Amino acid sequence: MGGHAFHDLHTPRIPPALYLAAREKTTAILRLLFARVVVPTELPEKPDYGDIDYLVCEPLPILTSSAPSSAAFPWAAAVRTLKEVLDTPHGNRGFHNPDVIFLAMRPPVLDPTCCSSAAPAPDFWIQVDVKVCEDPERFEWQRLQLNYASGAKMLSSMGKPLGLTMNPEGLWVRVEDMEGGNWAGSMVWLSKETGDALKVFRLDGRWMAEGGFKGKEEIYTYLTNSWLFNPAHFGARLRDEKFVEHIADRSAPWVSFIKTWIPEHYPKSQDHEKDWYKTTRSAVREKVFTMFPPVASTYYEK
């Protein structure tokens, strides 16, 4: 979620047993502070972990009682309390990611017979990233975006050339005649409900279900079964140097999905199909008009 937030600390990747022990301890603590606490679903088959990611919402009185009444969220109290209960001097609100609290905790003590050969050197820290959702109504939407190492970015990329925008607020459809000159003004609101978004992409609810996929292959197949998937789109993106530089920072399985898996599974479909984009964008527009009847009038009034 936040990469390496503590450059002066040794925060190595950790084996699954240590990750699970640290996650169990931290989850119990967070549930004393927030009404809603989830660990976004991890990609399956991970051999090790770089940090522990959380999404939290609705601070409990232990945090809000000491905060100014005007504060939308008690950031100072949350950072201070988390550092105290995790017994660490390392914790702060993100500068570039102001909705995330970054912490570094000492590893829990494990049974010495457990994963001793795979454990990092003794003097290390475990990074914990706590993303705060201040709007309870958008909690599930943010969870959709964070699940599987922010894999919803693949859906966002698929939908973008077809007139759909997925952002932290929700799902939008864009007015084609306006988007070139006024991108923000071209957007028409659809929904922040996860089920609605998956329905637009014609995908089932496994994306939001715990343990919905047993392996990366299942996730890749799930995404490419969407009627909005076109391998030519990703083929074109790979010819864009800026895009290639950008995806280098993404989770390795998603880099592999774009650069290796799609070309291997769709070797003859890496060129643009202009007619497909035009036809499918029109079909997407009709689908969202059917799903959200009031949208059509707003769309054509733009």
C-alpha positions in Angstrom: 0.0 0.0 0.0 2.7 2.4 0.9 6.0 0.8 -0.2 9.0 1.4 2.0 7.8 4.1 4.4 10.8 3.9 6.7 14.0 4.2 4.7 16.2 4.3 7.8 14.8 1.0 9.2 15.4 -2.6 8.2 11.9 -3.8 7.1 12.6 -7.0 5.1 10.0 -9.3 3.5 8.8 -11.8 6.1 7.7 -15.5 5.8 4.0 -16.4 6.1 4.1 -17.7 9.7 5.6 -14.4 11.0 3.2 -12.4 8.9 0.2 -14.2 10.2 1.3 -13.8 13.8 2.0 -10.1 13.4 -1.3 -9.6 11.6 -3.2 -11.4 14.4 -1.7 -9.2 17.1 -2.2 -6.0 15.1 -5.8 -6.9 14.1 -6.8 -7.4 17.8 -5.4 -4.0 18.7 -7.0 -2.2 15.8 -10.4 -3.7 16.7 -10.2 -1.9 20.0 -9.8 1.4 18.2 -12.1 1.1 15.1 -15.5 -0.4 14.5 -14.5 -1.7 11.1 -11.2 -3.4 10.4 -10.3 -5.5 7.4 -7.1 -6.8 5.8 -7.7 -6.4 2.1 -7.6 -9.8 0.5 -4.1 -10.8 -0.4 -3.0 -12.3 -3.6 -2.8 -16.1 -3.2 0.4 -18.1 -3.3 2.6 -15.4 -1.8 5.9 -16.8 -0.5 6.5 -13.8 1.7 5.2 -10.4 2.6 6.5 -6.9 2.5 4.1 -5.3 5.0 0.7 -5.7 6.6 -2.1 -3.6 5.0 -5.3 -2.6 6.8 -8.4 -0.7 5.9 -10.2 0.8 8.9 -13.2 3.0 9.5 -15.4 4.5 12.3 -13.0 5.3 15.2 -14.3 4.3 18.6 -14.6 6.5 21.7 -11.1 5.6 22.8 -9.8 7.8 19.9 -12.6 10.3 19.5 -13.1 11.3 23.2 -9.8 13.3 23.2 -10.1 14.8 19.8 -11.4 18.3 19.0 -15.1 18.2 18.2 -14.4 19.8 14.8 -12.0 17.1 13.7 -13.4 14.9 10.9 -11.0 12.2 12.0 -8.8 12.2 15.1 -5.5 11.7 13.2 -3.2 12.9 16.0 -4.9 10.6 18.6 -4.9 7.7 16.2 -1.2 8.0 15.5 -0.3 8.5 19.1 -2.4 5.6 20.4 -1.3 3.2 17.8 2.4 3.9 18.6 1.6 3.4 22.3 -0.2 0.1 21.9 2.3 -1.3 19.4 5.1 -0.1 21.6 7.0 1.6 18.8 8.5 5.1 18.3 7.9 4.7 14.6 4.6 6.0 13.3 3.3 8.9 11.3 0.5 10.0 9.0 1.6 9.8 5.3 2.7 12.9 3.5 2.0 11.7 0.0 -0.7 9.3 1.3 -2.4 11.4 3.9 -5.2 8.8 4.4 -2.6 6.2 5.6 -0.9 5.8 9.0 2.5 4.2 8.6 3.9 2.2 11.5 6.9 0.0 12.2 6.5 -2.7 14.9 8.9 -5.2 16.3 8.1 -8.8 15.3 6.1 -11.0 17.7 7.9 -13.9 19.4 7.3 -17.1 17.5 7.8 -20.7 18.5 11.5 -21.3 17.7 10.7 -24.4 15.7 8.6 -22.3 13.4 10.1 -20.9 10.1 13.5 -20.3 11.8 15.4 -20.9 8.6 13.2 -18.4 6.6 13.0 -15.7 9.2 14.9 -12.4 8.7 17.8 -11.4 10.9 16.8 -10.5 14.5 17.2 -6.7 14.2 14.3 -5.8 12.0 10.9 -4.2 11.9 7.6 -5.0 10.3 5.8 -2.2 8.4 2.1 -1.8 9.1 0.0 0.4 6.8 -3.4 1.5 8.1 -5.5 3.2 5.5 -8.3 5.2 7.0 -11.7 5.4 5.3 -13.4 8.5 6.7 -16.7 7.9 4.9 -18.4 4.6 6.1 -20.5 4.5 3.0 -17.4 4.1 0.8 -15.7 1.5 3.0 -16.7 -1.5 0.8 -15.8 0.5 -2.4 -12.3 1.1 -1.0 -12.0 -2.6 -0.1 -12.9 -3.5 -3.7 -10.1 -1.2 -4.9 -7.5 -2.6 -2.4 -8.3 -6.3 -2.7 -5.6 -8.4 -4.4 -2.9 -5.8 -4.3 -5.1 -3.1 -5.8 -6.0 -5.4 -8.6 -9.1 -3.3 -9.4 -6.6 -1.1 -11.3 -6.8 -3.7 -14.0 -10.6 -3.2 -14.2 -10.1 0.6 -14.2 -7.7 0.3 -17.1 -10.1 -2.0 -19.1 -13.0 0.4 -18.6 -11.2 3.6 -19.3 -11.2 3.5 -23.1 -14.8 2.4 -23.0 -16.1 5.5 -21.2 -15.9 4.2 -17.6 -14.0 5.8 -14.8 -13.2 4.1 -11.5 -11.8 6.4 -8.8 -11.8 6.5 -5.0 -15.3 7.9 -5.0 -17.0 5.3 -7.2 -17.9 4.4 -10.8 -18.7 6.9 -13.5 -19.6 7.0 -17.2 -18.1 9.7 -19.3 -19.8 11.8 -22.1 -17.7 11.0 -25.1 -18.1 14.3 -26.9 -16.9 16.2 -23.7 -14.1 14.1 -22.4 -11.4 15.5 -24.7 -11.8 19.1 -23.5 -13.3 18.7 -20.1 -12.6 15.3 -18.6 -13.9 16.0 -15.1 -17.0 17.7 -16.5 -17.7 14.7 -18.8 -18.2 12.3 -15.8 -21.7 11.2 -14.9 -22.1 9.5 -11.5 -23.2 5.8 -11.5 -22.6 4.1 -8.1 -20.3 3.3 -5.2 -21.8 -0.1 -4.7 -19.3 -2.9 -5.3 -22.0 -5.2 -6.7 -23.0 -2.6 -9.3 -19.5 -2.1 -10.5 -18.9 -5.9 -10.9 -22.3 -6.2 -12.7 -21.2 -3.5 -15.2 -18.1 -5.6 -15.9 -20.2 -8.8 -15.9 -18.2 -10.3 -13.1 -19.4 -12.3 -10.1 -18.9 -11.5 -6.5 -15.7 -13.5 -5.9 -13.7 -10.3 -5.9 -15.3 -9.4 -2.6 -15.4 -12.8 -1.1 -12.7 -14.0 1.3 -10.8 -16.8 -0.3 -12.6 -16.3 -3.6 -9.6 -17.5 -5.6 -7.1 -20.3 -5.0 -4.3 -19.0 -7.2 -3.2 -16.1 -9.5 -4.3 -18.1 -12.6 -7.9 -18.0 -11.3 -7.7 -14.3 -10.8 -6.2 -13.7 -14.3 -8.9 -15.8 -15.9 -11.6 -14.1 -13.9 -10.6 -10.7 -15.1 -10.2 -11.7 -18.7 -13.6 -13.3 -18.7 -15.1 -9.8 -18.4 -16.8 -8.7 -21.6 -14.8 -5.5 -21.4 -11.4 -7.2 -21.5 -9.5 -6.7 -24.8 -5.9 -7.9 -24.9 -5.2 -5.3 -27.6 -5.7 -2.6 -24.9 -2.9 -4.0 -22.8 -0.7 -4.7 -25.9 -1.0 -1.0 -26.8 -0.2 0.1 -23.3 3.0 -2.0 -23.3 4.2 0.1 -26.3 3.9 3.2 -24.2 7.2 3.8 -22.4 5.6 5.9 -19.7 3.2 3.1 -18.9 5.9 0.5 -18.8 7.8 2.7 -16.3 4.7 3.2 -14.3 3.8 -0.5 -13.9 7.3 -1.3 -12.7 6.2 -0.1 -9.2 3.1 -2.4 -9.1 2.9 -5.7 -7.4 4.9 -8.3 -9.3 1.9 -10.6 -10.1 0.2 -7.7 -11.9 3.3 -6.8 -13.8 3.5 -10.4 -14.9 -0.2 -10.4 -15.9 0.3 -7.5 -18.2 3.8 -8.2 -19.6 3.7 -12.0 -19.8 0.4 -13.7 -19.1 -1.8 -11.8 -21.5 0.7 -11.9 -24.5 1.2 -15.6 -23.9 -2.5 -16.4 -23.8 -3.6 -14.0 -26.5 -0.6 -13.9 -28.9 -2.6 -12.9 -31.9 -4.7 -10.2 -30.3 -2.2 -7.5 -29.4 -3.3 -4.9 -32.0 -6.0 -2.3 -31.6 -9.5 -3.2 -32.9 -11.1 0.2 -33.4 -14.5 -1.2 -34.4 -14.6 -3.2 -31.1 -14.0 -0.1 -29.0 -16.7 1.9 -30.8 -19.3 -0.9 -30.6 -18.4 -1.9 -27.0 -18.4 1.6 -25.7 -21.9 2.1 -27.1 -23.0 -1.2 -25.5 -21.5 -0.1 -22.2 -23.5 3.2 -22.4 -26.7 1.3 -23.0 -26.0 -1.1 -20.2 -25.5 1.6 -17.6 -28.6 3.5 -18.8 -30.5 0.3 -18.2 -29.0 -0.3 -14.8 -29.3 3.3 -13.7 -32.3 4.9 -15.5 -31.9 8.5 -14.3 -28.3 8.5 -15.7 -29.5 8.8 -19.3 -31.1 12.2 -18.9 -28.1 13.5 -17.0 -25.8 12.2 -19.7 -27.6 13.8 -22.5 -28.1 17.1 -20.7 -24.3 17.5 -20.4 
